[in-house]
Amino acid sequence: MPISRERALLIVKYLLDHPTFSFPFVLVCKGYASDASMDDDFVEIIPKDDYENLVENTHYDTFELWENVRNLDVETLELMSKGFVEKIIGNAIENELLDNAKKYRNLWKEELWESTDIEEFGQNEYFGGKAEGFEESLEIIQKYLK
C-alpha cells in the first residue's frame, strides 16, 4: 500500500521510539539503496539504521507498506481490529455529516440574506451556520481518515 513520505517518517519514528511494538507491516522505500536488486528496487527500512538518513534526504519519497502478519502479539491484533472498526465507523460518520451538510445547505437560501423579517433571517442564518459546521466537520474527518 503506497503511503506518503510524512506518514512513513511518522511510522519510522514511532517504531524507533517503541522498539517492542509488533508492527504488522514492512515499511519499504523505492530506490533507497543503489544495490537493491529485488522487488523493483524497494528496500526495507530499519528504523534504528535509517531514520536520520530518511529525514535528511527528502529525495526518498516513494514508500509502501507490505504485509508482514506473522507472529503478531495481542496488542497488535487489538490495534488492527480497532483500525477496521474505525474505518467502518469513519465511513458512517462521513456519510452522516455529508447528509446533514446537504440537508442544511438546501434549507439555506442566499436571497434571504437581506430579509427584513427577523425570524426568517434568523432561521436562514441558523441553517447556513449548521451547514457550514457540518461541512467543516466533514473536512476535518476526511483529512485525518485518509
Secondary structure, 3 states (H helix, E strand, C coil): CEECHHHHHHHHHHHHHCCCCCCCEEEEEECCCCCCCCHHHEEECCHHHHHHHHHHCCCCCCEEEEECCCCCCHHHHHHHHHHHHHHHHHHHHHHHHHHHHHHHHHHCCHHHHHCCCHHHHHHHHHHHHHHHHHHHHHHHHHHHHC
